[in-house]
């Protein structure tokens, strides 16, 4: 039986909100729109364990095949091209490359479908700095070699605001109404954060830095991975509701997990890894209207001729002197015989796609657990009305304190377009709730749109009248879950090793779903192939 509106809102937004929202029984307008992206049923073909036979005339040869055109796969192709490897094919299940960094094309600006910013890297992250230089995003180096992004690419003020009990306030931490004890705990929390920012092990390594591969494996640091962030806060006497909400928001934002589900190591990583030294602000954000789609577009401008969209790798079979990849393309089976493969899909899919993997697994693919999200893009013909002139104004990132969603980002903000039509990108993580993925895919566009609009009506009573279109992207396996006992369990390190002629590259291997990790592992896998070629 279909759910009533109250049942639907209870499921996604909680019973108290659903009860209040459904007191108004008038008809609720929904703008037109659709579900965007590939059908989940296509990906599930892998689970069926079918056998496939490619017609002899449908085979070709390639030096390197990259499976997956997300940031890791595109980064690997970019690196290989720079090293003179041109005989490369990138096969991608979806209609467009980019994975969770994809963006949409629209008016008055383009907009993100997932990741929407990149912090300015430290100078030590030389490869990432090289990419940003190639994209002309950076200023000339400072006198001490420091890295600065060009002003037009830095997130424009105001960056963030939070909606609480009918009003908008500046920033993400809710200062309004905070008690002296709230303030004391907030300061004490950052004192602990600063201790970890200052930490250096016997080899001079930081506890938290990007990429994760450069983090210290000192026992004091890795012990944090054995407990939840919620338990770490409790052990340190942090029971302030506002502080715990602030930390919970951080976990939901970067990891799609609640405070009680996130490794304490990952929780502190969020606050420490992008701060140069204690007392400094976190590195500023690089962003444009389409978010990290700008990086996808750049990679496609360099290697887009290698990308084969709507190609699904249904079988990857290691051979004595190479790898055979069987692909389903518009109902036809095609095959590629490659010397090397870079597997740049989620690690859990390796057990389904790679022949022989489950019989003699090089690592436990089931340890790479993902969570589900949905993202909605609302196209408005005008900005929502201001309820109180004293409210903090519309920002780039707009968070609803009393909602399980992450709120929305404003695509036009970065362009200084403060009036007229806009696109708001709304994010909702399902977290690690039981059957979350099934729950997400049980509901159609109209039901998800109703959740989104009802949630945003908390702050914008006129949102339905302003919305001209609302499209939805469902990410069934959106991002890796850094739950306790995963980051430092050893499984990531095993998965970085090649399996015969197959190399692995994905943000999963860092344990945190960040652009920097996908980029690093794409380059790492490409470099391994280049080095193997040089030795042979």
C-alpha positions as CSV (number, residue, x, y, z in Angstrom):
1,X,0.0,0.0,0.0
2,X,1.3,3.5,-0.8
3,X,2.4,5.6,2.2
4,X,0.3,8.6,3.2
5,X,2.1,12.0,3.3
6,X,2.4,11.8,7.1
7,X,3.9,8.3,6.9
8,X,6.4,9.4,4.2
9,X,7.5,12.4,6.2
10,X,7.7,10.4,9.4
11,X,10.0,8.0,7.7
12,X,12.4,10.6,6.3
13,X,12.0,13.7,8.6
14,X,10.7,12.3,11.9
15,X,7.3,12.0,13.6
16,X,7.2,15.4,15.3
17,X,7.8,17.2,12.1
18,X,5.4,15.0,10.2
19,X,2.6,15.7,12.7
20,X,3.1,19.5,12.5
21,X,3.5,19.5,8.7
22,X,0.4,17.5,8.1
23,X,-2.0,19.6,10.1
24,X,-2.3,21.6,6.9
25,X,-4.4,19.2,4.8
26,X,-4.6,21.4,1.6
27,X,-3.3,20.1,-1.7
28,X,0.5,20.3,-2.0
29,X,1.9,21.4,-5.3
30,X,4.8,19.5,-6.9
31,X,6.8,21.0,-9.7
32,X,7.7,18.8,-12.7
33,X,10.9,16.8,-12.7
34,X,12.4,13.3,-13.0
35,X,14.8,10.8,-11.6
36,X,18.2,11.5,-13.1
37,X,21.0,8.9,-13.6
38,X,21.3,5.2,-14.5
39,X,18.8,2.6,-13.3
40,X,20.0,0.6,-10.3
41,X,18.9,-2.5,-12.0
42,X,21.7,-2.2,-14.6
43,X,24.4,-2.4,-11.9
44,X,22.6,-5.3,-10.2
45,X,23.3,-7.5,-13.3
46,X,26.7,-8.1,-11.7
47,X,25.1,-9.8,-8.7
48,X,23.4,-12.4,-10.9
49,X,26.6,-14.2,-11.7
50,X,25.8,-14.7,-15.4
51,X,28.2,-16.1,-17.9
52,X,28.9,-14.1,-21.0
53,X,30.3,-15.0,-24.4
54,X,31.6,-12.3,-26.7
55,X,31.3,-12.9,-30.5
56,X,34.8,-13.3,-32.0
57,X,34.3,-10.3,-34.2
58,X,33.5,-8.0,-31.2
59,X,37.0,-8.2,-29.6
60,X,39.6,-5.4,-29.6
61,X,42.9,-4.8,-27.9
62,X,44.1,-2.0,-25.6
63,X,47.2,-1.3,-23.6
64,X,45.3,-0.2,-20.6
65,X,41.6,-0.3,-19.7
66,X,40.2,1.8,-16.9
67,X,36.9,0.6,-15.4
68,X,35.0,3.5,-14.0
69,X,35.1,7.2,-15.0
70,X,34.7,8.8,-11.6
71,X,37.5,11.1,-10.3
72,X,39.9,8.2,-9.7
73,X,39.5,6.7,-13.2
74,X,39.7,10.1,-14.9
75,X,42.8,11.0,-12.8
76,X,44.5,7.8,-13.8
77,X,43.8,8.5,-17.5
78,X,45.1,12.0,-17.1
79,X,48.3,10.7,-15.5
80,X,48.8,8.0,-18.1
81,X,48.3,10.5,-20.9
82,X,50.9,12.7,-19.3
83,X,53.3,9.8,-19.3
84,X,52.8,9.0,-23.0
85,X,50.3,6.2,-22.6
86,X,47.7,6.9,-25.3
87,X,46.3,3.4,-26.0
88,X,43.8,3.6,-23.2
89,X,40.0,3.1,-22.9
90,X,37.8,4.2,-20.0
91,X,34.6,2.3,-19.7
92,X,31.7,3.9,-17.7
93,X,28.4,2.4,-16.7
94,X,26.6,5.7,-16.5
95,X,25.5,8.1,-19.3
96,X,28.0,10.7,-18.2
97,X,31.4,10.5,-16.5
98,X,32.3,11.9,-13.1
99,X,30.6,9.7,-10.5
100,X,29.5,11.7,-7.5
101,X,31.4,14.8,-8.8
102,X,29.0,15.0,-11.8
103,X,27.2,18.3,-12.5
104,X,24.1,19.4,-14.4
105,X,23.8,22.0,-17.2
106,X,21.1,24.6,-16.7
107,X,20.1,28.3,-16.4
108,X,21.1,30.7,-15.0
109,X,24.1,28.5,-14.0
110,X,25.2,24.9,-13.9
111,X,24.9,23.0,-10.6
112,X,26.3,20.0,-8.7
113,X,24.9,16.5,-8.4
114,X,27.2,15.6,-5.6
115,X,30.6,16.9,-4.4
116,X,30.7,20.7,-4.6
117,X,34.0,22.0,-3.2
118,X,37.7,21.3,-2.8
119,X,39.8,22.9,0.0
120,X,43.0,24.6,-1.1
121,X,45.7,21.9,-0.7
122,X,48.9,22.2,1.3
123,X,52.0,22.8,-0.8
124,X,53.2,19.3,0.1
125,X,50.4,17.8,-2.0
126,X,52.4,18.6,-5.2
127,X,50.4,16.5,-7.6
128,X,47.1,18.2,-6.7
129,X,48.8,21.6,-6.9
130,X,50.0,20.7,-10.4
131,X,46.4,19.9,-11.4
132,X,45.1,23.2,-10.0
133,X,47.9,25.1,-11.8
134,X,47.0,23.4,-15.0
135,X,43.5,24.6,-14.5
136,X,44.7,28.1,-13.8
137,X,43.0,28.1,-10.4
138,X,46.0,29.3,-8.4
139,X,47.9,32.5,-7.8
140,X,51.7,32.6,-8.2
141,X,53.4,31.1,-5.1
142,X,53.8,33.2,-2.0
143,X,57.3,34.2,-0.7
144,X,57.5,31.0,1.3
145,X,56.0,28.8,-1.4
146,X,52.5,28.9,0.1
147,X,49.5,28.1,-2.1
148,X,46.7,30.6,-2.7
149,X,43.7,30.1,-5.0
150,X,42.5,32.9,-7.2
151,X,39.9,35.1,-5.6
152,X,37.2,34.3,-8.1
153,X,37.4,30.6,-7.3
154,X,37.3,30.9,-3.5
155,X,34.0,30.5,-1.9
156,X,32.3,33.9,-1.7
157,X,31.0,35.3,1.6
158,X,28.7,34.6,3.3
159,X,29.8,30.9,3.3
160,X,27.4,29.3,5.8
161,X,24.3,29.8,7.9
162,X,22.1,27.6,10.0
163,X,18.3,27.7,10.4
164,X,17.0,27.2,14.0
165,X,13.5,27.7,15.4
166,X,12.4,30.0,12.7
167,X,15.5,32.1,12.2
168,X,18.7,32.1,10.2
169,X,22.1,32.5,12.0
170,X,25.6,32.9,10.8
171,X,28.0,29.9,10.7
172,X,27.4,26.2,11.3
173,X,27.9,26.1,15.1
174,X,24.7,27.5,16.7
175,X,26.1,30.3,18.9
176,X,22.6,31.9,19.4
177,X,21.4,31.0,22.9
178,X,24.6,29.0,23.8
179,X,25.2,28.8,27.5
180,X,28.5,29.4,29.2
181,X,28.9,25.6,29.5
182,X,28.3,25.2,25.7
183,X,30.9,27.8,25.0
184,X,33.4,26.2,27.4
185,X,33.0,22.8,25.8
186,X,33.3,24.3,22.3
187,X,36.6,25.9,23.3
188,X,37.8,22.7,25.1
189,X,36.9,20.6,22.0
190,X,39.0,22.8,19.8
191,X,41.8,22.6,22.3
192,X,41.8,18.8,21.8
193,X,41.6,19.3,18.0
194,X,44.7,21.6,18.2
195,X,46.6,18.9,20.1
196,X,46.0,16.5,17.2
197,X,46.9,19.2,14.6
198,X,50.2,19.7,16.4
199,X,50.9,16.0,16.7
200,X,54.0,14.6,14.9
201,X,55.2,11.0,15.2
202,X,58.8,9.8,15.2
203,X,59.0,10.1,11.5
204,X,57.6,13.6,11.5
205,X,54.2,12.6,10.1
206,X,50.9,14.3,11.1
207,X,48.1,12.3,12.6
208,X,45.7,13.7,10.0
209,X,46.5,14.9,6.6
210,X,45.5,14.4,2.9
211,X,46.0,12.0,1.4
212,X,45.3,9.5,4.2
213,X,48.3,7.4,3.0
214,X,50.5,10.1,4.5
215,X,48.9,9.9,7.9
216,X,50.8,8.6,10.9
217,X,50.3,5.0,11.9
218,X,51.4,5.7,15.4
219,X,49.4,3.6,17.9
220,X,48.1,6.7,19.8
221,X,46.5,8.0,16.6
222,X,45.2,4.7,15.2
223,X,43.7,3.7,18.5
224,X,41.1,6.4,17.7
225,X,39.7,4.1,15.0
226,X,38.6,1.6,17.6
227,X,35.8,3.7,19.0
228,X,33.0,5.9,17.7
229,X,33.2,9.7,17.6
230,X,30.2,9.8,19.9
231,X,32.1,7.6,22.5
232,X,35.2,9.8,22.1
233,X,33.2,12.9,22.8
234,X,31.6,11.3,25.9
235,X,35.0,10.1,27.2
236,X,36.3,13.6,27.0
237,X,33.3,15.1,28.8
238,X,31.6,16.7,25.8
239,X,27.9,16.4,26.3
240,X,26.8,19.9,25.0
241,X,23.9,19.3,22.7
242,X,25.1,22.0,20.3
243,X,28.6,20.7,20.1
244,X,27.4,17.1,19.6
245,X,25.0,18.4,16.8
246,X,28.0,20.2,15.2
247,X,30.1,17.1,15.2
248,X,27.2,15.0,14.0
249,X,26.6,17.4,11.1
250,X,30.3,17.0,10.2
251,X,30.0,13.2,10.1
252,X,26.8,13.3,8.0
253,X,28.3,15.9,5.7
254,X,31.6,14.2,4.8
255,X,30.8,10.6,5.5
256,X,27.0,10.1,5.3
257,X,27.1,8.7,8.9
258,X,25.8,9.7,12.2
259,X,28.0,10.5,15.2
260,X,27.3,7.1,16.7
261,X,28.3,5.4,13.5
262,X,31.5,7.2,12.6
263,X,35.1,6.2,13.7
264,X,36.5,8.7,16.1
265,X,39.6,8.8,13.9
266,X,37.4,9.9,10.9
267,X,35.6,12.4,13.1
268,X,38.8,14.1,14.2
269,X,40.2,13.8,10.6
270,X,37.4,16.1,9.5
271,X,38.5,18.9,11.9
272,X,42.3,18.4,11.7
273,X,43.4,17.4,8.2
274,X,42.8,20.7,6.5
275,X,44.3,23.0,9.1
276,X,48.0,24.0,8.6
277,X,48.8,24.6,12.2
278,X,46.9,25.0,15.5
279,X,45.0,28.2,15.7
280,X,44.7,28.6,11.9
281,X,41.4,28.5,10.1
282,X,40.7,25.5,7.9
283,X,41.9,25.8,4.3
284,X,39.5,27.9,2.2
285,X,37.2,26.3,-0.3
286,X,37.6,26.3,-4.1
287,X,34.2,26.1,-5.7
288,X,32.2,27.1,-8.8
289,X,28.5,26.8,-9.5
290,X,28.8,23.2,-10.8
291,X,30.9,22.2,-7.8
292,X,33.5,19.5,-8.5
293,X,32.0,19.1,-11.9
294,X,34.7,21.6,-12.9
295,X,37.3,19.0,-12.3
296,X,35.3,16.4,-14.3
297,X,35.0,18.8,-17.2
298,X,38.8,19.5,-17.1
299,X,39.7,15.8,-17.2
300,X,37.2,15.2,-20.0
301,X,38.8,18.0,-22.0
302,X,42.1,16.1,-21.7
303,X,41.0,12.4,-22.0
304,X,37.3,12.6,-22.9
305,X,38.0,10.8,-26.2
306,X,39.0,7.7,-24.2
307,X,35.7,7.6,-22.3
308,X,33.0,5.0,-23.5
309,X,29.7,5.9,-21.8
310,X,27.0,3.3,-21.2
311,X,29.6,0.5,-21.3
312,X,29.1,-1.9,-18.4
313,X,32.0,-4.2,-17.4
314,X,30.2,-7.5,-16.6
315,X,33.3,-9.7,-16.5
316,X,37.0,-8.9,-15.8
317,X,39.1,-12.0,-16.2
318,X,42.8,-12.1,-15.5
319,X,44.8,-14.2,-18.0
320,X,48.4,-15.4,-18.1
321,X,49.5,-12.3,-20.0
322,X,46.8,-9.7,-19.6
323,X,43.1,-9.2,-18.8
324,X,39.9,-9.8,-20.8
325,X,37.1,-7.4,-20.1
326,X,33.6,-8.3,-21.3
327,X,31.2,-5.3,-21.6
328,X,27.5,-5.0,-22.1
329,X,26.8,-2.1,-24.6
330,X,23.2,-1.4,-25.6
331,X,22.4,-5.1,-25.3
332,X,25.4,-6.3,-27.2
333,X,28.5,-8.0,-25.7
334,X,31.8,-6.5,-26.6
335,X,35.3,-7.5,-25.4
336,X,38.6,-5.8,-24.8
337,X,41.9,-7.6,-24.3
338,X,44.2,-5.4,-22.3
339,X,47.7,-5.6,-20.9
340,X,46.7,-3.9,-17.7
341,X,43.4,-2.9,-16.0
342,X,42.8,-0.1,-13.5
343,X,39.7,-1.0,-11.5
344,X,38.3,2.4,-10.5
345,X,34.8,1.3,-9.3
346,X,33.7,0.8,-5.7
347,X,35.8,-1.9,-4.0
348,X,32.8,-4.1,-3.0
349,X,32.0,-4.6,-6.7
350,X,35.4,-6.2,-7.4
351,X,34.1,-9.5,-5.9
352,X,31.3,-9.6,-8.5
353,X,33.1,-8.3,-11.6
354,X,36.5,-9.9,-11.3
355,X,36.6,-13.6,-12.2
356,X,38.4,-15.8,-9.6
357,X,38.2,-13.0,-7.0
358,X,35.7,-14.7,-4.7
359,X,37.5,-18.1,-4.9
360,X,40.8,-16.6,-3.8
361,X,40.1,-13.1,-2.5
362,X,43.2,-10.8,-2.3
363,X,41.2,-8.7,0.2
364,X,37.8,-8.7,1.9
365,X,35.7,-6.6,-0.5
366,X,32.7,-6.8,1.9
367,X,34.6,-4.6,4.4
368,X,34.1,-1.7,2.0
369,X,30.6,-0.6,3.1
370,X,28.8,2.3,1.5
371,X,25.8,4.4,2.4
372,X,22.9,5.8,0.3
373,X,22.0,9.5,-0.4
374,X,19.7,11.4,-2.5
375,X,20.4,14.8,-4.0
376,X,17.6,17.1,-5.4
377,X,18.1,20.2,-7.6
378,X,15.4,22.7,-7.2
379,X,15.1,25.3,-10.0
380,X,13.5,28.5,-8.7
381,X,12.2,31.5,-10.6
382,X,13.0,33.8,-7.7
383,X,14.7,33.7,-4.3
384,X,12.6,32.8,-1.3
385,X,11.2,35.7,0.6
386,X,13.0,37.0,3.7
387,X,10.9,36.3,6.8
388,X,12.9,38.6,9.2
389,X,15.1,41.4,8.1
390,X,17.5,40.6,10.9
391,X,18.0,37.1,9.6
392,X,21.5,36.2,8.4
393,X,21.3,36.4,4.5
394,X,21.2,33.6,1.9
395,X,24.7,31.9,1.9
396,X,26.5,29.3,-0.2
397,X,25.8,26.5,2.3
398,X,22.4,26.7,4.2
399,X,21.8,24.1,6.9
400,X,18.6,23.2,8.7
401,X,19.5,22.5,12.4
402,X,16.4,20.4,13.2
403,X,16.5,18.3,10.0
404,X,18.2,15.0,9.2
405,X,19.1,16.5,5.8
406,X,22.2,18.6,5.2
407,X,20.2,21.5,3.8
408,X,21.3,23.0,0.5
409,X,23.9,24.9,-1.5
410,X,23.1,27.9,-3.7
411,X,24.6,27.4,-7.2
412,X,24.3,31.1,-8.2
413,X,26.0,32.3,-5.0
414,X,29.5,32.0,-6.3
415,X,28.7,34.2,-9.3
416,X,27.4,37.1,-7.2
417,X,23.9,36.6,-8.6
418,X,21.9,37.6,-5.5
419,X,18.5,38.2,-7.1
420,X,16.3,36.4,-9.6
421,X,16.3,32.7,-10.7
422,X,18.6,30.3,-8.9
423,X,19.2,26.6,-8.4
424,X,19.3,25.1,-4.9
425,X,21.0,21.7,-4.4
426,X,19.5,19.7,-1.5
427,X,21.4,16.8,0.1
428,X,19.9,14.0,2.2
429,X,22.2,11.2,3.6
430,X,20.4,8.0,4.5
431,X,23.3,7.2,6.9
432,X,23.8,3.6,8.0
433,X,20.2,3.0,8.8
434,X,18.9,-0.6,8.3
435,X,17.7,-1.2,4.7
436,X,18.5,2.5,3.8
437,X,19.4,1.7,0.2
438,X,16.2,-0.3,-0.3
439,X,14.2,2.4,1.4
440,X,15.6,5.0,-1.0
441,X,14.8,3.1,-4.1
442,X,11.3,2.1,-3.0
443,X,10.2,5.7,-3.5
444,X,9.6,7.6,-6.8
445,X,10.4,11.1,-7.8
446,X,7.2,12.6,-6.5
447,X,7.6,11.1,-3.0
448,X,11.2,12.2,-2.7
449,X,10.3,15.6,-4.0
450,X,7.6,15.8,-1.3
451,X,10.2,15.1,1.4
452,X,12.5,17.7,0.0
453,X,9.9,20.5,-0.3
454,X,8.3,19.7,3.0
455,X,11.7,19.9,4.7
456,X,12.7,23.1,3.0
457,X,9.3,24.7,4.0
458,X,10.6,24.8,7.5
459,X,12.6,27.9,6.4
460,X,11.0,28.9,3.1
461,X,7.2,28.9,3.2
462,X,7.0,29.9,-0.5
463,X,9.3,27.2,-1.8
464,X,6.6,25.3,-3.7
465,X,5.4,28.4,-5.5
466,X,8.9,29.4,-6.6
467,X,10.0,25.9,-7.8
468,X,9.7,25.4,-11.5
469,X,11.4,22.0,-11.6
470,X,12.8,19.5,-9.1
471,X,15.0,16.6,-10.3
472,X,16.4,13.9,-8.1
473,X,19.6,11.8,-8.2
474,X,19.6,8.6,-6.0
475,X,23.1,7.5,-5.0
476,X,22.6,3.9,-3.8
477,X,26.4,3.5,-3.0
478,X,27.3,7.1,-2.6
479,X,30.4,7.0,-0.4
480,X,32.6,4.8,1.7
481,X,31.6,4.5,5.4
482,X,34.5,5.1,7.8
483,X,32.9,3.2,10.7
484,X,35.0,2.1,13.6
485,X,37.7,-0.5,12.9
486,X,37.8,0.1,9.2
487,X,40.4,2.8,8.4
488,X,43.3,1.1,10.2
489,X,42.1,-2.6,10.0
490,X,44.6,-3.3,7.2
491,X,42.0,-4.1,4.5
492,X,42.6,-0.8,2.7
493,X,46.3,-1.5,2.5
494,X,45.7,-5.0,1.1
495,X,43.4,-3.6,-1.6
496,X,46.1,-1.2,-2.8
497,X,48.1,-4.1,-4.0
498,X,47.5,-5.3,-7.6
499,X,45.7,-8.5,-8.2
500,X,47.6,-10.1,-11.1
501,X,47.4,-7.5,-13.9
502,X,44.6,-5.5,-12.2
503,X,45.4,-2.3,-10.2
504,X,42.8,-0.7,-7.9
505,X,42.0,3.0,-7.7
506,X,39.1,4.5,-5.8
507,X,38.3,6.9,-3.0
508,X,37.3,3.7,-1.0
509,X,41.0,3.0,-0.6
510,X,41.5,6.1,1.5
511,X,38.5,5.3,3.7
512,X,37.0,8.8,3.3
513,X,35.1,9.9,0.2
514,X,37.0,13.0,-0.8
515,X,38.3,14.3,-4.1
516,X,41.8,14.3,-2.8
517,X,41.7,10.6,-2.1
518,X,40.2,9.6,-5.5
519,X,42.8,11.8,-7.2
520,X,45.7,10.3,-5.2
521,X,44.7,6.7,-5.8
522,X,44.1,7.3,-9.5
523,X,47.6,8.6,-9.8
524,X,49.1,5.9,-7.7
525,X,47.6,3.1,-9.9
526,X,48.7,4.9,-13.1
527,X,52.2,5.3,-11.7
528,X,52.4,1.6,-10.8
529,X,51.6,0.7,-14.4
530,X,54.2,3.2,-15.8
531,X,56.8,1.8,-13.5
532,X,56.0,-1.8,-14.4
533,X,56.3,-0.9,-18.0
534,X,59.7,0.7,-17.5
535,X,61.0,-2.4,-15.7
536,X,59.8,-4.7,-18.5
